[in-house]
């Protein structure tokens, strides 16, 4: 540990029991008493926060289910007889099928981007309720669709709800989680997404044998069950303490923090986290006032202008590195080839010489393999960190793509005579899914919601999630011609981006394991001047002094104290 870190620690306002404000980028458990063990073991020590996170992660299941349900429905005869425009024999079927798929991504892009200001305005909790209402409306229209236009409108509205949920669920989870297990709880979002994909795939695989329109209406109807449970249940969960603090509701933030940590509000660890939250909120509010002094009045016009310019703050000094990480990590999550393999896995398995029935079965196995990979990250993400998972995942995925490209390029024209290489290709495709599930599946959903400052966290996560949906859309456009016209070229293309993801991660992505959300200014070295450091120390000193004044006024000693 270097001397600059030691010096910054000495400058930290000290508490009577040895806890202190942290002014460095090292793991917090080396300097403070933790809430419990890190990683998966710590989940059982913070059971209430874990249950709240697991419940919020139902938003991921809704997202994943809707992704998985379309892949089988689009080839059902019962569906094609109602919507003849997307049947293979119809003129322009490819365009109309692509348009149907694109509607969900367009809606999700719009929903994720708008959820940024909504989550700031009405809270993370109530914005989840709003997202569920929008998604349910879209699901009703899809279930009851009688023509192509009604189906398209339903997909668009449903996409709005999915985009909103995909943005706010990890945001809520990150803000209620203890730093020791934040990664493990954020993995629940990706676990739920993949679980939803698996559930949807096997449900539609079964309902395809119903000989009427309920073969496709039933899967659309069933997706309302988890969304309704989420929408009602979230009302009984606590508000995010960090959102409460951003609204000046400090006492309520302390009560909710104590509830989430299952500790009394007088516990020094709860008090210290509460102080950290308040200091970070005050510092960034002060920074905004310095940057935009003419927009601080409470007039509506100024509030609207401040809301708009705060989006630009995501790209200014103090935040642009984080925005780069958030948008970039979601870009690579799509361009390493995952959704191309999910959407077009039957076609890809076809290029390897598998029968139609085996293609569908193996597509389902592919999703289950990804789920197994994600399950491992619940333990590894807080054990080894985000960076190692991304780096090793990039290596394994690059190797998988290159080996598959060699086999497909060499044997694509005569798989029937080379069953061994065909199954070897399938094995490496499964290995790819396992590697992705353990690395680039969960980490990109975890990092954006933990790296942004409190004042810009919702907007930063919105931009990051929108990047995911935009690049998802691009992949959907370019993958069919890649697979159809180049064969092995599709795997080579994605191998290149897997390799680039390794290089990008190595040079740009910092480690956030064990760091509090309030430490991210130091992780990203965004406080790089004496003036900013002095302002933060002044805020922290005032919070401690205010605490002592409250204690003196109450006539009793509790919580933390500043050393004389």
ZAMARGU-4260 file (C-alpha; in steps of 0.2 Angstrom, whole numbers, plus 5000, padded with zeros to 4 digits):
<rodrens>
0) 5000/5000/5000 | 5008/5016/4995 | 5011/5032/5006 | 4998/5042/4998 | 4985/5030/5004
5) 4992/5030/5021 | 4992/5049/5021 | 4974/5050/5016 | 4969/5038/5030 | 4978/5049/5043
10) 4967/5063/5036 | 4951/5054/5039 | 4939/5059/5053 | 4941/5046/5066 | 4928/5038/5077
15) 4929/5032/5095 | 4929/5014/5091 | 4942/5015/5077 | 4931/5016/5062 | 4934/5030/5049
20) 4929/5037/5033 | 4939/5028/5019 | 4949/5039/5007 | 4957/5025/4996 | 4953/5012/4984
25) 4957/4996/4994 | 4945/4983/5000 | 4935/4991/5014 | 4936/4975/5026 | 4954/4978/5029
30) 4950/4995/5038 | 4933/4991/5046 | 4924/4978/5055 | 4914/4969/5041 | 4895/4965/5042
35) 4900/4947/5039 | 4910/4935/5028 | 4912/4940/5010 | 4905/4931/4995 | 4892/4917/4996
40) 4895/4913/5014 | 4890/4931/5018 | 4873/4929/5010 | 4867/4919/5025 | 4874/4932/5037
45) 4863/4946/5028 | 4848/4935/5025 | 4835/4950/5024 | 4846/4960/5011 | 4848/4944/5001
50) 4829/4940/5001 | 4825/4958/4996 | 4838/4956/4982 | 4832/4939/4976 | 4814/4947/4975
55) 4820/4962/4965 | 4829/4950/4954 | 4812/4943/4948 | 4813/4958/4936 | 4827/4949/4928
60) 4817/4933/4926 | 4803/4943/4917 | 4816/4950/4905 | 4824/4933/4902 | 4807/4924/4900
65) 4802/4936/4887 | 4818/4934/4878 | 4817/4915/4878 | 4798/4914/4873 | 4800/4921/4856
70) 4813/4909/4849 | 4801/4894/4849 | 4784/4904/4846 | 4791/4911/4829 | 4792/4893/4822
75) 4775/4887/4829 | 4762/4882/4815 | 4748/4888/4827 | 4757/4905/4828 | 4761/4906/4809
80) 4743/4902/4804 | 4737/4917/4814 | 4751/4929/4809 | 4754/4924/4791 | 4764/4939/4787
85) 4779/4931/4796 | 4777/4913/4789 | 4791/4907/4778 | 4780/4907/4762 | 4774/4925/4764
90) 4782/4939/4754 | 4794/4949/4765 | 4793/4937/4779 | 4811/4940/4785 | 4808/4959/4787
95) 4792/4957/4796 | 4799/4943/4808 | 4814/4955/4811 | 4803/4969/4814 | 4793/4959/4827
100) 4809/4955/4836 | 4816/4972/4835 | 4801/4980/4843 | 4805/4972/4860 | 4823/4979/4859
105) 4817/4997/4853 | 4804/4997/4868 | 4818/4991/4880 | 4830/5004/4874 | 4817/5018/4877
110) 4811/5011/4893 | 4829/5009/4900 | 4834/5027/4895 | 4819/5035/4903 | 4819/5024/4919
115) 4835/5035/4924 | 4825/5050/4929 | 4810/5040/4934 | 4820/5030/4947 | 4827/5047/4954
120) 4810/5055/4955 | 4798/5042/4962 | 4811/5030/4970 | 4819/5014/4964 | 4805/5004/4973
125) 4790/5013/4965 | 4798/5014/4948 | 4799/4994/4948 | 4780/4995/4951 | 4777/5007/4936
130) 4788/4995/4925 | 4777/4980/4930 | 4761/4989/4926 | 4768/4994/4909 | 4775/4976/4906
135) 4758/4969/4911 | 4749/4980/4899 | 4760/4974/4885 | 4758/4956/4890 | 4739/4957/4889
140) 4740/4964/4872 | 4752/4950/4866 | 4741/4937/4874 | 4725/4943/4866 | 4733/4948/4849
145) 4721/4945/4834 | 4732/4953/4821 | 4750/4958/4817 | 4748/4977/4822 | 4741/4972/4839
150) 4755/4960/4842 | 4768/4974/4837 | 4760/4986/4849 | 4760/4973/4863 | 4779/4969/4860
155) 4783/4988/4860 | 4774/4991/4876 | 4781/4975/4884 | 4798/4980/4879 | 4796/4997/4888
160) 4792/4988/4904 | 4807/4975/4901 | 4819/4989/4898 | 4813/4998/4914 | 4815/4982/4924
165) 4832/4978/4917 | 4839/4995/4922 | 4831/4997/4940 | 4832/4980/4947 | 4851/4979/4948
170) 4851/4997/4953 | 4840/4993/4968 | 4850/4978/4973 | 4867/4987/4973 | 4860/5001/4984
175) 4853/4989/4997 | 4868/4977/4998 | 4882/4976/5010 | 4899/4978/5001 | 4905/4961/5006
180) 4892/4952/4996 | 4886/4965/4984 | 4893/4955/4969 | 4885/4939/4974 | 4868/4948/4976
185) 4870/4957/4959 | 4873/4940/4951 | 4855/4936/4955 | 4850/4947/4942 | 4859/4937/4928
190) 4854/4921/4936 | 4836/4926/4935 | 4838/4932/4917 | 4845/4915/4912 | 4833/4905/4923
195) 4819/4915/4914 | 4826/4910/4897 | 4827/4892/4902 | 4809/4892/4909 | 4802/4900/4894
200) 4811/4889/4882 | 4805/4873/4890 | 4787/4879/4892 | 4786/4884/4874 | 4794/4868/4869
205) 4780/4859/4878 | 4765/4870/4873 | 4770/4868/4854 | 4760/4852/4855 | 4744/4861/4859
210) 4734/4860/4843 | 4726/4877/4845 | 4731/4895/4847 | 4734/4893/4866 | 4751/4885/4860
215) 4758/4902/4859 | 4745/4912/4869 | 4748/4902/4885 | 4767/4907/4886 | 4763/4925/4884
220) 4750/4924/4898 | 4761/4915/4910 | 4774/4929/4909 | 4762/4940/4919 | 4764/4928/4935
225) 4782/4933/4940 | 4779/4951/4935 | 4763/4952/4946 | 4771/4944/4961 | 4786/4957/4959
230) 4774/4972/4957 | 4764/4968/4973 | 4778/4961/4983 | 4790/4975/4980 | 4778/4987/4990
235) 4783/4977/5006 | 4802/4980/5003 | 4811/4994/5010 | 4816/5010/5000 | 4834/5011/4995
240) 4843/5020/5010 | 4854/5029/4997 | 4839/5036/4987 | 4831/5042/5004 | 4848/5051/5008
245) 4848/5059/4991 | 4831/5066/4995 | 4836/5073/5012 | 4827/5059/5022 | 4842/5055/5032
250) 4833/5048/5048 | 4822/5036/5037 | 4838/5031/5028 | 4846/5026/5044 | 4831/5016/5049
255) 4830/5006/5033 | 4849/5003/5033 | 4847/4995/5051 | 4833/4985/5045 | 4843/4979/5029
260) 4858/4975/5040 | 4847/4967/5053 | 4856/4977/5066 | 4851/4991/5078 | 4853/5009/5071
265) 4866/5012/5085 | 4878/4999/5079 | 4894/5007/5074 | 4895/4998/5057 | 4877/5004/5052
270) 4881/5022/5058 | 4898/5022/5048 | 4889/5017/5032 | 4875/5030/5035 | 4889/5043/5037
275) 4897/5037/5021 | 4881/5038/5012 | 4877/5056/5018 | 4895/5062/5015 | 4894/5056/4997
280) 4877/5063/4993 | 4882/5080/5000 | 4899/5080/4991 | 4891/5077/4974 | 4877/5089/4977
285) 4890/5102/4981 | 4899/5098/4965 | 4883/5100/4955 | 4880/5117/4963 | 4898/5122/4958
290) 4895/5116/4940 | 4878/5123/4938 | 4876/5138/4950 | 4861/5146/4941 | 4850/5130/4941
295) 4849/5127/4960 | 4833/5136/4963 | 4817/5126/4966 | 4808/5133/4951 | 4801/5120/4939
300) 4810/5126/4924 | 4827/5126/4933 | 4823/5109/4939 | 4820/5103/4921 | 4836/5111/4915
305) 4846/5103/4929 | 4839/5086/4925 | 4844/5088/4907 | 4862/5095/4910 | 4865/5081/4923
310) 4864/5069/4909 | 4879/5078/4901 | 4888/5077/4918 | 4890/5058/4915 | 4902/5062/4901
315) 4912/5075/4911 | 4927/5074/4922 | 4922/5065/4938 | 4911/5053/4929 | 4916/5050/4911
320) 4928/5035/4915 | 4913/5026/4924 | 4901/5030/4909 | 4915/5023/4897 | 4915/5007/4908
325) 4896/5005/4909 | 4893/5008/4891 | 4908/4998/4885 | 4905/4983/4896 | 4888/4981/4889
330) 4894/4983/4872 | 4906/4968/4874 | 4893/4958/4883 | 4883/4958/4866 | 4898/4957/4854
335) 4906/4942/4862 | 4891/4933/4853 | 4880/4927/4867 | 4863/4933/4860 | 4867/4928/4843
340) 4870/4910/4849 | 4853/4911/4859 | 4843/4918/4845 | 4850/4907/4831 | 4856/4892/4840
345) 4845/4880/4831 | 4852/4887/4814 | 4870/4886/4821 | 4867/4868/4827 | 4860/4864/4809
350) 4877/4870/4802 | 4885/4857/4813 | 4874/4843/4805 | 4861/4840/4819 | 4843/4834/4816
355) 4829/4847/4818 | 4823/4838/4834 | 4841/4838/4841 | 4843/4856/4837 | 4829/4861/4848
360) 4834/4850/4862 | 4852/4856/4861 | 4847/4874/4861 | 4838/4871/4878 | 4853/4862/4884
365) 4864/4877/4879 | 4853/4888/4890 | 4854/4876/4905 | 4873/4876/4903 | 4874/4895/4904
370) 4863/4894/4920 | 4876/4882/4928 | 4890/4895/4923 | 4880/4909/4931 | 4878/4899/4947
375) 4897/4897/4950 | 4899/4916/4949 | 4888/4918/4965 | 4903/4912/4974 | 4917/4918/4963
380) 4913/4936/4960 | 4916/4941/4978 | 4929/4928/4980 | 4941/4932/4966 | 4934/4949/4960
385) 4926/4956/4944 | 4942/4958/4934 | 4949/4940/4934 | 4932/4934/4929 | 4931/4945/4914
390) 4949/4942/4909 | 4948/4923/4910 | 4931/4923/4902 | 4937/4932/4887 | 4951/4920/4885
395) 4940/4904/4886 | 4927/4912/4874 | 4940/4917/4862 | 4948/4899/4861 | 4930/4891/4860
400) 4925/4902/4845 | 4942/4899/4836 | 4940/4880/4838 | 4922/4880/4832 | 4927/4891/4817
405) 4940/4879/4812 | 4928/4864/4813 | 4914/4873/4804 | 4925/4879/4790 | 4933/4862/4787
410) 4918/4851/4788 | 4903/4862/4785 | 4899/4854/4768 | 4900/4836/4774 | 4895/4834/4792
415) 4887/4817/4789 | 4904/4810/4786 | 4912/4818/4801 | 4901/4816/4816 | 4916/4817/4828
420) 4921/4835/4824 | 4902/4840/4824 | 4900/4834/4842 | 4917/4842/4846 | 4910/4859/4840
425) 4894/4856/4851 | 4906/4853/4866 | 4915/4869/4863 | 4899/4878/4861 | 4893/4872/4878
430) 4910/4876/4885 | 4908/4894/4878 | 4891/4895/4887 | 4898/4889/4903 | 4912/4902/4902
435) 4901/4916/4897 | 4889/4912/4911 | 4903/4912/4924 | 4910/4929/4918 | 4903/4940/4905
440) 4885/4935/4909 | 4884/4942/4927 | 4898/4955/4928 | 4892/4967/4915 | 4875/4968/4925
445) 4884/4970/4941 | 4897/4983/4938 | 4887/4998/4931 | 4875/4999/4946 | 4890/5000/4958
450) 4902/5012/4950 | 4892/5028/4947 | 4891/5042/4961 | 4874/5043/4970 | 4869/5059/4960
455) 4871/5051/4943 | 4869/5032/4947 | 4852/5030/4940 | 4857/5040/4924 | 4873/5030/4922
460) 4865/5013/4924 | 4851/5019/4912 | 4865/5023/4899 | 4873/5007/4902 | 4858/4997/4900
465) 4853/5006/4885 | 4870/5001/4877 | 4865/4983/4881 | 4849/4985/4871 | 4856/4995/4857
470) 4870/4983/4854 | 4857/4968/4856 | 4848/4976/4842 | 4863/4978/4831 | 4868/4959/4834
475) 4851/4954/4829 | 4853/4963/4812 | 4870/4957/4808 | 4870/4939/4814 | 4858/4931/4801
480) 4868/4937/4786 | 4884/4932/4795 | 4878/4914/4798 | 4870/4912/4781 | 4884/4920/4770
485) 4900/4916/4780 | 4897/4900/4790 | 4913/4899/4801 | 4915/4918/4798 | 4902/4921/4812
490) 4913/4912/4825 | 4929/4921/4819 | 4920/4938/4820 | 4915/4935/4838 | 4932/4928/4842
495) 4940/4944/4837 | 4928/4954/4849 | 4931/4941/4863 | 4950/4945/4861 | 4946/4964/4861
500) 4936/4962/4877 | 4951/4955/4885 | 4962/4969/4880 | 4949/4982/4885 | 4946/4974/4902
505) 4965/4973/4905 | 4968/4992/4902 | 4952/5000/4908 | 4941/4990/4920 | 4946/4993/4939
510) 4942/4981/4953 | 4927/4985/4963 | 4927/4969/4974 | 4925/4974/4993 | 4923/4992/4989
515) 4908/5002/4996 | 4898/5012/4983 | 4905/5028/4992 | 4923/5023/4988 | 4921/5023/4969
520) 4927/5041/4968 | 4944/5034/4974 | 4943/5018/4964 | 4941/5029/4948 | 4953/5043/4955
525) 4940/5056/4952 | 4945/5066/4967 | 4962/5072/4960 | 4964/5090/4968 | 4967/5096/4985
530) 4952/5108/4984 | 4940/5093/4981 | 4949/5083/4994 | 4947/5097/5007 | 4928/5099/5002
535) 4925/5081/5006 | 4934/5081/5022 | 4925/5097/5027 | 4908/5088/5024 | 4913/5073/5033
540) 4919/5083/5048 | 4902/5092/5048 | 4893/5076/5048 | 4903/5070/5063 | 4901/5086/5072
545) 4882/5086/5069 | 4881/5069/5076 | 4889/5074/5092 | 4878/5089/5093 | 4863/5078/5091
550) 4869/5066/5105 | 4873/5081/5116 | 4856/5088/5114 | 4848/5071/5117 | 4858/5069/5133
555) 4865/5052/5129 | 4880/5044/5121 | 4877/5031/5107 | 4885/5026/5090 | 4901/5034/5085
560) 4912/5048/5092 | 4926/5058/5085 | 4943/5057/5094 | 4948/5074/5101
</rodrens>
